[in-house]
Amino acid sequence: MAAGGATVLAHADGLPPLGPLSLLTQTHLEVAPALGILLAGGLYLWGVSRLHARGDAWPVGRTVAFVGLGLGTVFVALLSGLAAYDDTLFAAHMVQHMLLSMVASVFLALGAPVTLALRTLPQRPRRALLSLLHSRPVAVLSFPLVGWLLFVTSPFALYFSGWYPATLEHPWLHELLHVHFLAVGSLFFWPLLGIDPVPGRVSHPMRRLLAASTLPFHAFLGVAIMSVESDGRGLVAPQHYLGIQSLAEAVYQQQLGGGLLWASGDLVGLLFTFTMLAQWMRASEREAAREDRRLDRLETVA
């Protein structure tokens, strides 16, 4: 990595500087996330195979979204070489943060796993899932404003409190942080996409408004993180980072991470907004087609 014109070691433990090659060579498999990915992918493919066995169709795009793009993004975030640097380079952590909360959660929702489970589970597990979906805790958590508040406010609480430094010192808390990113992203995006029958879905205009309203907050957070002084004032988790790298590198990494959050947050937000607009247009077309059929039936009766 280059900071202030000087080449600085990327990792105190001897890892090479982060680059395309190191993303491959530093890949390591951790048991918990690897088992989670395999279990989720296996259950999803089992459900698809059950549908096909009884002659029912399941969109290929949903399978690609959930297994290939959704779980694939989780793999890149947690098991590729990127994960080897997530507690050393702030920018690497920020990429991991965005992959889990803003990319993987969207593709997992587009895979409609709840719909697949309702169509393939045996009777008793299906009833249990339906009871869960209609429970008060799920109704509260899936209410769009709750997901919006968590999605917008939790990054501020993370980076401007003792929470983030604590995750760097305690591995178990660091792993829980990854779960938090994915869970908060899912709580926000799942009701807005409206594919699965989860409670809390709102009208298309409100979905668009909620998605667009996150953009200023991500921009403000990115700028706030970038506003670190060259002397280290405003540095996030200074005791951790200054113990493994120079001040210049730590400042550069935080500025880079804040810039990535600002730019990619706006990009992902806009892409998601366009996705919802496309869904809105398709829903309007389906409603128009239903109305045309209803009018045709009335004319036939008359």
N, C-alpha and C positions, 0 to 999 in steps of 0.2 A: 504494500500500500504506500502511496505517496502522500506525505503531509508536509506542507510548507516547503516543497521542493526536495525533501529528503526521503529516502526509502526507509521505512520503519518496519520492524518485524511485526507480523500480524498476531502472533500468539506467543505468550510466555512459555508455553509447554513445548515449543519446537515445531508447531504446525507451520506449513509454508504459507506465504501470503495468499489471501483468498483470490481465486480466479476460476475460470471455466474448468481447468484441469483439476484443481483441488476439490471442486464440487463432486468430482467422480472419485478421485483417489482417496478422499477422506470420508467417504460414505461408510457408515457403521450402523449396524442393526441393534436397536435397543428393544428389549423383550416386550415391554408393555405396549408401546405404540405399534410395533410390528404385529403383535397378536390382535390388537384392536382393528387394524386395517384388514388383516386376513379374515377375521371373524365377520366384520361388516360386509366385506366383498363376497365372502362365501355364502352368507345368508341371503344377500341380494340375488346372487346368481342362482341359488337354490330356488328362490321364489320364482324367478323368471323361468327356470326349467320346469317347475310345476305347472305354470300357466301353459307353456308350450305342450306339455305332455297331455293336457286335457283339451288341446285345440284352441286355446285362447291366445289372442295376440297381445304383445307388449311392445311399445315403441322402442326401436333400437336406440334412438337418440337419448332416451331416458337411461338406458343401461350405460351408454357411453358417458353420459353426464355424471352419473353416480360413481361408477367403478373407475372409468378411465380418467376423467377430469377432476372429480371430487376427491376420491381416495388417492388418485395420483398426485394431486396437489398436497394432500396431507403427507404423503410419502416424501415428497421433495422438501417440505418444511421441516419434518421431524427425523427423517432417516437418511437424507442425502448429506453430502459434505457441508451443506449450509448449516446443519445442526451442530457441527463440530465447532463452529465459530460463534454460535448464538449467545454465549456468555462472555465472549471476548471482544467482538466487534459490534458496536451499537448498531451500525447500519445493517449487519447481517441479522441481528435480532429484529430490526424493524421490518425487513423483508419477510421474515418468518411470521411476524405479527400480522402483516397485511395478507399473506397467503392464507392463513388460517381463518381470519375473521371476515375477509372481504372477497376471497376467491373460492376457497374450498366450500364454505358454507352455502354459497350461491349454487354451485354445481350439485352439491348433495341434495339441496332442495329441488332442483330441476329434475333429479332422478326419481322423485315422488315415492320414496321408500314406504311411507305410511300407507299410501294407496295400494302398493304392492303387497304389503303385509295383510291388509284387510281382505285382499282377494285370494290369498294363498294360505293363511294360517288356519289350523284346525279350529273347531267351534269354540272351545273353552279359551284358548289364548286370544282368539279374535274378540270374544266378549270382554275379556280383561282389557284389551287395547281400547275397545270402544268406551269402556267405563273410565279409563284413564283420560281419554280425549275429552270426555264430558265432565271431568272432575273440576272442582273450583280452582285448585292450584294451576292446572294447565290453562284454564280460562284466563286467569290473571296473568300468567307468564306470557301467554300468546297474544295478549292485548297489545296492539301495535305501539301505543305510546310507552308501554313498559319496555319493550324491546328497543324503541328509539332512545329512551333515556339511558338505558344500560350501554347501548352502542356509542352514544355521544359522550357520556360522562365518565365511563370507566377508564378510558385512556388518560384523561386528565388526572384522575385519582391515582393511576398507576405510576405515571412519570413524575408527578409533582408531590409525592409523599414518600414514606419509607417503604412502600409496598414493593416497588421494583428493585431497590437494593437488597431487600430481604430475599427475593427470588433468586438473586445471583449468589447468595450465600448458602441457600438451602435447596439441594437438588429436588426434594419432593415438592417443595413449593414452586420450583421452576416448572416441573411437569404439570402441576395443577394450573399454572398460568396458561399453558398450551390448551388445556381443556377449556379454560375460561374464554380464550379467544374464539375457539370454535363454537362454544355454546352461545356466547353473546351474539356472534354473527348469525347463527341459526335462528335465535329468537327474533332477531330483527328482520332477516330476509325471508324466512319461511312463510309468515302470514302475508307479506307483501307480494310474493310470487303467486300465492293462491292456487297452487297445483294440488297439494295434499289437502284432505278435508280436516284441517286443524282449525280450532276456534280462533276468533279474533280477526278474521278477514274483513277488510273494509272496501269501500268503493274504489274504482280505478283512479279517480282524481285525487282521493286522499292518499292512496299508495304513492302516486307520483309526488305529491307534496311532501310526504314524510321522507322519501328518498332524497329529493332535492335539498331538503332542509339540513341534511347532514353535511353538505359540501362546505359551507362556511366554517363549521366547527372543526373539520379536518384541516382546513387551510390555517385556521388560527392556531391549532395545536402544532402543526408542522412549523409554522413561523416561530412559535414560542420555544420549541425544541431547538431550532436553528440559532436562536438568539443567545448563544453561549459566547462569552468573551474569550479572547486569546489567552488571558491570564487564568482561565478556568472558572471564572464566575458564571454560574448558571449551568455548570456541568452536572449531568444526571449521574448518580452513584459514583461520585469522585473517588471515594476510598477504594472501590473495587477496580475501576478502570486505571487509575494512576498507579495501582500496584502491579499492573501487567503490561503497561505501555507508556510511552512518553506523553507529556501534556499536549504537544502538538498533534499527535495521532488521535488522542481521545477527543480533542476539540473537533478535529476534522471528521471523525466518525459520527459524532453527534450532529454536526451540520449536515453531513450527507444523509443520515437517517431521517432528520426532519424534512429535508428536501424531498426525499423519496416518499415520505408519508403525504406531504402536500400534493405532489404531482400525481402520484398513483391514486390517492384518495379521490381526487377530482375525476381522474380518468375512469376508475371503476364505478364511481357514482353516476357519471354521465352514461356509461354503457348500460348500467342497470336501469336508469331512467328510460333509455331507448327500448330496453327489453320490455319494460312495463307498458310503454306506449304501444309496442307491437301487440302485446297481449290484449290491451284495451281495444285496439282496432279489430283483432280477431273476434273478441267477445261481442263487439258491436255488429260485426258481419253475421255471426251466428244468430244474434237476436233478430236482426233484420230478416234472415232466412226463415226463422220460426214464424215471424209475423206474416211473411209472404205466404207461407203454407197455411196459416190460420185463415187468412183472407181468401185464399183459393178454396178452402173447404166451405167457407160461408157462401161463396158464389155458387159452388156446386149444389149446396142445399137449396139455395134460392131458386 
